[in-house]
Amino acid sequence: MAESAIVARAIGLCGRDGRSFGCKMTAMPQNAAPKSETNSETRPERNVLVWDAATRLFHWLTAALVVAAYVTWRLDWMDWHARAGEAVLTLVIFRVLWGFFGSATARFAGFVASPRVALTHLAHLLRREPDRQVGHNPAGGWMVMLLLALLLVETLSGLYINNDISDQGPLTELIPAPVANAINAMHWIFWDALLAAIALHLAAILIYATAKRQNLVTPMITGWKRLPENVPQPRIASALRACVLIGLSALAVALLATAL
């Protein structure tokens, strides 16, 4: 039966007399399988270090300190609130420097895409597909920039706060009272904006986990991600460089906090 099927296939292609122009009657092996392109889901994978320790520590320490800033404000522990804000400012300054001198996936040039590319990425937000992004995806890159900008304005404005009660910022006396009060109002406005951005960030993580089946949290904890084996290992900056930059950031904030 199998041989009859092979002959029938040959006759159908070449004509009943087997003499059609340019035709060669070639039997197909019985166990031959049709060729198919190998897709990304079946390619061999390996663990790739995509997030260095400095980036991961920045992420989780900043999250913890924002919570601490909120709790100390609610409890009216304004001295501790100021310390939490200064610590966040130190981390933000470090992250900005790390965006220029850090690892490949942490550099702004590596993940800040054009708005058009980011919008195209968001158009497929609910499409289920494997996560092949080495660093931040185009939309995530813009979220990083938004959060950094809000954190920077929020912490810098905290240095100037003057509410005429007890929590004056270290630089309040250097500017007129009306300006300080305006900055105080801006401090609260940007706090609400920061909370909204954080909520949007958490919602995006949840959508990626449920709709796209992409786990964005675990790589930010461990640093490692499963990617096709042909994906090169991104360049990781040294821990010594990170220590130098965090030291410079802490020195800058110390000078600001003491109004020197």
Secondary structure in CASP SS format (residue, H / E / C, confidence):
PFRMAT SS
TARGET T0000
AUTHOR 0000-0000-0000
METHOD secondary structure of the structure
MODEL  1
M C 1.00
A H 1.00
E H 1.00
S H 1.00
A H 1.00
I H 1.00
V H 1.00
A H 1.00
R H 1.00
A H 1.00
I H 1.00
G H 1.00
L H 1.00
C H 1.00
G C 1.00
R C 1.00
D C 1.00
G C 1.00
R C 1.00
S C 1.00
F C 1.00
G C 1.00
C C 1.00
K C 1.00
M C 1.00
T C 1.00
A C 1.00
M C 1.00
P C 1.00
Q C 1.00
N C 1.00
A C 1.00
A C 1.00
P C 1.00
K C 1.00
S C 1.00
E C 1.00
T C 1.00
N C 1.00
S C 1.00
E C 1.00
T C 1.00
R C 1.00
P C 1.00
E E 1.00
R E 1.00
N E 1.00
V E 1.00
L E 1.00
V C 1.00
W C 1.00
D C 1.00
A H 1.00
A H 1.00
T H 1.00
R H 1.00
L H 1.00
F H 1.00
H H 1.00
W H 1.00
L H 1.00
T H 1.00
A H 1.00
A H 1.00
L H 1.00
V H 1.00
V H 1.00
A H 1.00
A H 1.00
Y H 1.00
V H 1.00
T H 1.00
W H 1.00
R H 1.00
L C 1.00
D C 1.00
W C 1.00
M H 1.00
D H 1.00
W H 1.00
H H 1.00
A H 1.00
R H 1.00
A H 1.00
G H 1.00
E H 1.00
A H 1.00
V H 1.00
L H 1.00
T H 1.00
L H 1.00
V H 1.00
I H 1.00
F H 1.00
R H 1.00
V H 1.00
L H 1.00
W H 1.00
G H 1.00
F H 1.00
F H 1.00
G C 1.00
S C 1.00
A H 1.00
T H 1.00
A H 1.00
R C 1.00
F H 1.00
A H 1.00
G H 1.00
F H 1.00
V C 1.00
A C 1.00
S C 1.00
P H 1.00
R H 1.00
V H 1.00
A H 1.00
L H 1.00
T H 1.00
H H 1.00
L H 1.00
A H 1.00
H C 1.00
L C 1.00
L C 1.00
R C 1.00
R C 1.00
E C 1.00
P C 1.00
D C 1.00
R C 1.00
Q C 1.00
V C 1.00
G C 1.00
H C 1.00
N C 1.00
P H 1.00
A H 1.00
G H 1.00
G H 1.00
W H 1.00
M H 1.00
V H 1.00
M H 1.00
L H 1.00
L H 1.00
L H 1.00
A H 1.00
L H 1.00
L H 1.00
L H 1.00
V H 1.00
E H 1.00
T H 1.00
L H 1.00
S H 1.00
G H 1.00
L C 1.00
Y C 1.00
I C 1.00
N C 1.00
N C 1.00
D C 1.00
I C 1.00
S C 1.00
D C 1.00
Q C 1.00
G C 1.00
P C 1.00
L C 1.00
T H 1.00
E H 1.00
L H 1.00
I C 1.00
P C 1.00
A H 1.00
P H 1.00
V H 1.00
A H 1.00
N H 1.00
A H 1.00
I H 1.00
N H 1.00
A H 1.00
M H 1.00
H H 1.00
W H 1.00
I H 1.00
F H 1.00
W H 1.00
D H 1.00
A H 1.00
L H 1.00
L H 1.00
A H 1.00
A H 1.00
I H 1.00
A H 1.00
L H 1.00
H H 1.00
L H 1.00
A H 1.00
A H 1.00
I H 1.00
L H 1.00
I H 1.00
Y H 1.00
A H 1.00
T H 1.00
A C 1.00
K C 1.00
R C 1.00
Q C 1.00
N C 1.00
L C 1.00
V H 1.00
T H 1.00
P H 1.00
M H 1.00
I H 1.00
T H 1.00
G C 1.00
W E 1.00
K E 1.00
R E 1.00
L E 1.00
P E 1.00
E C 1.00
N C 1.00
V C 1.00
P C 1.00
Q C 1.00
P C 1.00
R C 1.00
I C 1.00
A C 1.00
S C 1.00
A H 1.00
L H 1.00
R H 1.00
A H 1.00
C H 1.00
V H 1.00
L H 1.00
I H 1.00
G H 1.00
L H 1.00
S H 1.00
A H 1.00
L H 1.00
A H 1.00
V H 1.00
A H 1.00
L H 1.00
L H 1.00
A H 1.00
T C 1.00
A C 1.00
L C 1.00
END
